[in-house]
Amino acid sequence: MSSIPWPFPKPGIASSLKAAAGRRVRRWARDRQGIDPTVTRLRPGRVYILPTGVGIVFALMTFAMLLGSMNYNNNLSFVLTFILAGIGFVSMHQCQRNLVGLELSFAGVEPVFAGQSAQFRIAITNHSKSARHGIRLQSSASESEMHDLLPGESKVFLLAVTTDKRGWVPLDRFGIRTLFPFELFRSWAWLHMNLSGLVYPHPADHAPPPPPTQTATGHRQHDARGEEDFAGLRKYHEGDSPRHVAWKAYARSGQLLSKQFAGADTSSQWFDFDAVPSDDTEVRLSILTSWIVSADRTREDFGLRLPGVEFAPAHGEAHRMRCLEALALFGLGKADA
């Protein structure tokens, strides 16, 4: 028995056609608007508006009431119909006006490890003398919380972008939208700022132990880990040795302090890409990331050797970020790095 040809596209074909149409619309919008600067103020020509499903039902109901009023020549029915029509027109005007004039600016994104969500911060400022209500940001994969903006107020909206590999994660396109008031109309605008956030390699879950600690003589004194002469007290940091805690001072003041020593020698570690026990580049980078995170947690000096680049032993947030950034961009092409 021959099958009857189905007059509509198959579900898979329909989704492919929808995705292709969406990509063409996005390219058209990008070519029409160009690349937006990191500080952009919305003009009336950038804001689009269409009725929602509720708005279409509202319009059909109002039109049916108009036909009934004309048929029965009922003055009270005419009054109610014209009031509802006026509410619809005012709602349409107010919905677009709710976005016009808002200023959007990029407020940064913190680096994350692969597998985490990069939180892009977008600041929206209301420079007008009227409040703006029900403002929300959206991207292809997420949307922000809804906020109201008072006159002169600025708020930061968060857009989450999932990551699955190291390097740069882009936020090429995001939108701002509102349904205020009455949710009869949807007003929105798309922005293309070419934003990106740095993604570090995912730390290895079961990394082998790092190479043995080495004594680096002749390099700068480490005020937290020298063992020679007592130099004073400082605030306790997580990971400090219990032997260095000033227990007598704690008994007197109730504040947890650590002893500082000034010494000529410090212990440091070298994390060498070629010495990692693996043949896979991504596995090596994950293991190096795990070693760096562990060393930074205990405030130990560590150095990093990669093919073509070397970071001398040091400690601190800036050193950790430099090393992790080098791991994130290792081996990527110029277009990616």
C-alpha positions in Angstrom: 0.0 0.0 0.0 1.6 3.2 -1.1 1.9 6.0 1.4 -0.1 9.2 0.9 2.3 12.1 0.5 2.1 14.5 3.5 1.3 18.0 2.3 3.4 19.7 5.0 7.1 19.5 5.6 8.4 16.9 8.1 9.2 18.1 11.6 12.9 17.9 11.0 12.7 19.8 7.8 10.4 22.4 9.3 12.8 23.1 12.2 15.7 23.4 9.7 13.7 25.8 7.6 12.8 27.8 10.7 16.5 27.9 11.8 17.6 29.0 8.4 15.0 31.7 8.3 16.1 32.9 11.7 19.7 33.1 10.6 18.8 35.2 7.5 16.7 37.5 9.6 19.6 38.0 12.1 22.1 38.7 9.2 19.6 41.2 7.8 19.3 43.0 11.1 23.0 43.0 11.6 23.7 44.4 8.1 21.0 47.0 8.6 22.1 48.2 12.0 25.8 47.6 11.8 28.0 46.9 14.9 26.8 48.8 17.9 29.3 50.6 20.2 29.6 49.4 23.8 27.5 52.4 24.8 24.3 52.6 22.7 21.2 54.8 23.2 18.0 53.4 21.6 16.5 55.6 18.9 12.8 55.2 17.8 13.9 53.6 14.5 15.6 50.8 16.4 12.6 49.8 18.4 10.1 47.3 16.8 6.6 46.6 18.0 4.0 43.9 17.3 0.8 42.8 19.0 0.9 39.8 21.4 -1.7 37.0 21.4 -3.6 38.9 24.1 -3.5 42.0 21.9 -4.9 40.2 18.9 -7.8 38.8 20.9 -8.3 42.3 22.4 -8.5 43.8 18.9 -10.9 41.1 17.6 -13.1 41.6 20.7 -13.2 45.4 20.2 -14.0 45.0 16.5 -16.9 42.6 17.4 -18.2 45.1 19.9 -18.1 47.8 17.2 -20.1 45.7 14.8 -22.7 45.0 17.6 -22.9 48.7 18.5 -23.5 49.6 14.8 -26.1 46.8 14.4 -28.1 47.8 17.5 -27.3 51.5 17.4 -26.5 51.4 21.2 -24.8 54.6 22.4 -23.4 53.1 25.6 -22.0 50.2 23.6 -20.3 52.8 21.3 -18.8 54.6 24.3 -17.4 51.3 25.7 -16.0 50.3 22.3 -14.3 53.6 21.8 -12.8 53.5 25.3 -11.3 50.1 24.7 -10.0 51.2 21.3 -8.4 54.2 22.9 -6.8 52.0 25.6 -5.3 49.9 22.8 -3.8 52.9 20.9 -2.4 54.4 24.2 -0.9 51.0 25.1 0.8 50.7 21.7 2.3 54.2 22.0 3.4 53.6 25.6 4.9 50.2 24.9 7.4 51.6 22.3 8.0 54.7 24.3 9.0 52.4 27.2 12.3 51.5 25.4 13.1 54.6 23.4 15.9 56.7 24.9 17.3 53.9 27.1 21.1 53.7 27.2 22.7 50.3 27.2 26.4 49.8 28.0 28.7 46.8 28.5 29.7 46.4 32.1 32.1 43.5 31.8 32.2 39.7 32.2 34.3 37.7 34.6 36.4 34.8 33.3 34.9 31.4 34.0 36.1 27.8 33.7 34.7 25.6 30.8 31.4 24.2 31.8 30.3 27.2 33.8 28.1 30.0 32.6 29.6 33.3 31.6 27.6 36.2 33.2 27.6 39.2 30.8 26.8 42.4 32.6 24.8 45.0 30.7 24.0 48.3 32.4 20.8 50.1 31.4 20.4 53.7 32.2 17.1 55.7 32.1 18.0 59.4 31.4 14.4 60.5 31.0 12.1 62.0 33.5 9.6 59.2 33.4 9.9 55.7 34.9 10.4 52.6 32.6 8.7 49.4 33.6 9.0 45.7 32.9 12.4 45.8 31.1 14.1 42.5 30.3 17.2 41.4 28.3 17.3 38.3 26.3 19.7 36.3 24.1 19.3 33.1 22.1 19.9 30.9 25.1 18.8 32.9 28.2 17.0 36.0 29.5 17.6 38.3 32.4 15.4 39.2 35.3 12.7 41.9 34.8 13.4 45.3 36.4 11.9 48.7 36.6 13.9 51.9 36.1 13.2 55.1 37.9 14.1 58.5 36.3 17.9 58.8 36.2 18.4 55.2 37.6 20.8 52.7 36.2 20.7 48.9 36.8 22.9 46.0 35.7 21.2 43.1 34.0 22.9 39.7 33.7 22.8 37.5 30.6 24.2 33.9 31.1 26.0 32.2 28.2 26.8 28.5 28.6 30.4 27.4 27.8 31.8 24.0 26.9 35.4 24.7 25.8 38.2 27.1 26.5 38.9 30.3 24.6 36.5 33.1 24.0 32.7 32.8 24.3 30.9 35.4 22.2 27.7 37.4 22.8 27.2 38.7 19.3 23.5 39.5 19.6 21.1 40.3 22.5 17.8 42.0 22.8 15.9 44.2 25.1 12.1 43.9 25.3 9.0 44.9 27.2 5.3 44.1 27.4 4.3 47.1 29.5 1.5 48.1 29.7 -1.3 45.5 29.7 0.8 43.0 27.6 -1.2 43.9 24.5 2.0 44.7 22.5 5.5 43.4 22.5 8.3 46.0 21.9 11.9 45.0 21.4 15.3 46.0 19.9 18.3 43.9 18.9 21.9 45.0 19.6 25.1 43.7 18.1 28.1 44.7 20.3 30.5 41.8 19.5 31.1 41.1 23.2 33.2 38.1 24.4 34.3 36.6 27.7 37.3 34.5 28.5 36.9 30.8 29.3 39.6 28.9 31.2 40.2 25.2 30.7 38.1 23.0 33.0 40.3 21.9 36.0 40.9 18.1 35.8 38.8 16.2 38.3 41.5 13.6 39.1 44.7 15.4 38.4 48.0 13.6 39.3 50.1 15.3 42.0 52.2 18.2 40.8 56.0 18.0 40.6 57.9 18.3 43.9 58.4 21.7 45.5 61.7 23.4 44.6 63.6 26.0 46.6 64.1 29.1 44.7 67.1 30.9 46.2 68.0 34.5 45.4 64.5 35.6 44.2 62.3 38.0 46.1 61.3 37.4 49.7 57.9 35.9 50.2 56.4 37.8 53.2 53.9 35.0 53.9 56.2 32.0 53.8 59.7 32.8 55.0 60.9 30.9 57.9 63.9 33.0 59.1 63.0 36.0 61.2 59.7 37.1 62.9 58.4 40.2 61.0 55.0 40.9 62.6 51.4 39.8 62.4 48.9 40.0 59.6 45.3 38.9 59.1 44.7 35.2 58.9 44.1 33.8 55.3 42.5 30.5 54.6 45.2 28.0 53.9 47.8 29.4 56.4 49.6 26.8 58.4 48.3 26.3 62.0 51.9 26.6 63.2 51.9 30.3 62.1 48.6 31.2 63.9 49.3 33.7 66.8 47.2 31.9 69.4 48.2 34.2 72.2 47.1 37.2 70.3 43.9 35.4 69.5 43.3 34.7 73.2 43.7 38.4 74.0 41.8 40.1 71.2 39.6 37.3 69.7 41.0 38.1 66.2 42.6 35.4 64.2 46.1 36.5 63.1 49.1 34.8 61.4 52.8 35.3 62.1 54.9 36.8 59.3 58.5 35.8 58.8 61.1 37.4 56.5 63.4 34.9 54.9 65.8 34.8 52.1 64.6 31.5 50.5 61.1 30.7 49.3 59.6 27.4 48.1 58.1 27.5 44.6 56.9 25.0 42.0 57.3 24.9 38.2 54.3 23.6 36.2 55.8 22.5 32.9 53.5 21.7 29.9 56.0 19.1 28.6 56.2 17.4 32.0 52.5 16.7 32.3 51.8 12.9 32.0 49.5 12.9 29.0 49.6 13.0 25.2 46.4 15.0 24.8 46.8 18.8 24.7 43.4 19.5 26.3 44.1 17.0 29.1 47.4 18.6 29.8 45.9 22.1 30.0 43.2 20.8 32.3 45.8 19.2 34.6 47.9 22.4 34.6 44.7 24.4 35.5 44.0 22.1 38.4 47.6 22.5 39.7 47.4 26.4 39.4 44.0 26.5 41.2 45.4 24.3 44.1 48.6 26.3 44.4 46.7 29.6 44.4 44.3 28.3 47.1 47.3 27.7 49.4 49.1 30.9 48.3 52.2 29.1 47.1 54.6 30.5 44.6 54.4 28.7 41.2 55.7 29.2 37.7 54.3 28.1 34.4 56.2 26.9 31.3 54.4 26.6 28.0 55.9 26.1 24.5 57.1 29.6 23.6 56.1 31.4 26.9 57.2 31.3 30.5 55.9 32.9 33.7 58.3 33.2 36.6 57.3 31.9 40.0 55.0 34.3 41.9 51.7 34.3 43.7 48.5 36.4 43.8 45.4 37.1 41.8 47.1 38.9 38.9 49.7 36.1 38.5 46.9 33.4 38.6 44.9 35.2 35.9 47.9 35.7 33.6 48.7 32.0 33.8 45.1 30.8 33.3 44.7 33.2 30.4 47.7 31.7 28.7 46.3 28.3 29.2 42.9 29.4 27.8 44.4 30.8 24.6 47.1 28.3 24.1 47.3 27.0 20.6 44.3 29.0 19.3 44.5 30.8 16.0 44.7 34.6 15.8 41.0 34.8 15.0 40.2 32.9 18.2 42.8 34.4 20.5 
